[in-house]
Amino acid sequence: MLGKPILIQTVLLAIVPVVLCAPIRTLMKDQEETDISNTLHRVVLCPLSTWAREITALSKCGNTSFYHCLPNSEGGFVEFCNESSTWIEKGGFLEFSTATNATILKPCSTGMYQPNGRWSNESTPFCTKKMSACDGIGEVVCDDGNVTCDRRCRCDNADDWAMESYIQENPLNTSCVLPSQNNFVCVKFKCPPGQELDPSYKCVNKCQDGYHRPSGSFLCLPFTGNRTSTENVTVSFTQKPDTLKERSSKSRPVVHITKEQVIMVFPIAVAIVVGVSACSILMSKCKKDSSTEKQLQNLAKKKMYERSAKKKHRRKLERRKRRQEKKAKLQVKVDKALQKMEERQRRRKEKKQLLEQSQNQNEAASGDAEDLNHVKKKCDHFTP
């Protein structure tokens, strides 16, 4: 079933790049005449993906190394073509000033940071990294970081929160970690009586009376009028990098792309698109076939279940019928036994009646004999 679509997609992948090479040469002639000056064009938004940026750069500047898209001082974005690129130091981004008609290096906005430098022709408009919030369960801020590094977090040892990975052992007495590099979890941990957690999440003796151990501090400090034992002390290491200048003077050498390289971009891109579409079609067909097969399997399972249910019902009826037949046979036997018992009782009654009649007759006969003897005796008495 899938052989024919695969053959069609293979033929398309072989023919489309060749067919597209002819109009692309005409397109290159137009690109040779593209304006690569510093003419500014206001845009709503800069290209978001690398692919969209390369396509925009080729269509507007004729070269991916010339295209720039930067935020401006008015809150919008501008794009322009420039053969030279500017190096952007880490911790900042370039902004185009419409007043001075020049680029200015700006520090990252609040909550963002940039750990590495980049060139202006291949950079995103703003700083790319977002600072960690340190707002998880039991988490507190260890230091706020700066425009070049992320905020560090730790667990609130003053409230019996400990870092799970350092409860068993912590040879380096680690207290603060970078959430972007360490996936830590804070858990509740109770020390034995008379002890408390220190910032390295080890149980140590509690401070003497009049002293307390602030959250994040290894030392016992005396109480003061404006500090309580439950106050959290956050140590901040915010600083501005020395390398953040008003404008960088470094320039990057221009990387030129040949016509042949640009000519091959579009055929390859179209071939990739065709290949992806072919794969999507094949996957949809396979998915459809698999769904049909799944439906057939479900139907077969349903029929099998119905057959088994009917078989169970038939067996149940047969068992019920056998029980009824057995019960009927047993009832017949019981009826016969009752009849025999009644017959025996009737015979016993008849026999008993016969015995009683014979006894009555014998008694009557014996009475008549006595009367006869008595009469004989009287007769003998009166005989001379």
Stockholm file with secondary structure:
# STOCKHOLM 1.0

chainA/1-384         MLGKPILIQTVLLAIVPVVLCAPIRTLMKDQEETDISNTLHRVVLCPLSTWAREITALSKCGNTSFYHCLPNSEGGFVEFCNESSTWIEKGGFLEFSTATNATILKPCSTGMYQPNGRWSNESTPFCTKKMSACDGIGEVVCDDGNVTCDRRCRCDNADDWAMESYIQENPLNTSCVLPSQNNFVCVKFKCPPGQELDPSYKCVNKCQDGYHRPSGSFLCLPFTGNRTSTENVTVSFTQKPDTLKERSSKSRPVVHITKEQVIMVFPIAVAIVVGVSACSILMSKCKKDSSTEKQLQNLAKKKMYERSAKKKHRRKLERRKRRQEKKAKLQVKVDKALQKMEERQRRRKEKKQLLEQSQNQNEAASGDAEDLNHVKKKCDHFTP
#=GR chainA/1-384 SS CCHHHHHHHHHHHHHHHHHHHHHHHHHHHHHHTCCCSCCCEEESSCCCSHHHHHHHHHHHTSSTTTEEEEEBTTSSEEEEECSSEEEECTTEEEEEETTTTEEEEEECCTTEECCSCEETTSSCSSCCEECCCCCSTTEEEEECCCSSSCCEEEECGGGTEEEGGGSSCCTTCCCCBCTTTCCCCEEECCCCTTEEECTTSCEEECCCTTEECCBTCSSCEECBTTBCTTCBCCCCCCCCCTTCCSSCCCEECCCCCCHHHHHHHHHHHHHHHHHHHHHHHHHHHHHHHHHHHHHHHHHHHHHHHHHHHHHHHHHHHHHHHHHHHHHHHHHHHHHHHHHHHHHHHHHHHHHHHHHHHHHHHHHHHHHHHHHHHHHHHHHHHHCC
#=GC SS_cons         CCHHHHHHHHHHHHHHHHHHHHHHHHHHHHHHTCCCSCCCEEESSCCCSHHHHHHHHHHHTSSTTTEEEEEBTTSSEEEEECSSEEEECTTEEEEEETTTTEEEEEECCTTEECCSCEETTSSCSSCCEECCCCCSTTEEEEECCCSSSCCEEEECGGGTEEEGGGSSCCTTCCCCBCTTTCCCCEEECCCCTTEEECTTSCEEECCCTTEECCBTCSSCEECBTTBCTTCBCCCCCCCCCTTCCSSCCCEECCCCCCHHHHHHHHHHHHHHHHHHHHHHHHHHHHHHHHHHHHHHHHHHHHHHHHHHHHHHHHHHHHHHHHHHHHHHHHHHHHHHHHHHHHHHHHHHHHHHHHHHHHHHHHHHHHHHHHHHHHHHHHHHHHCC
//
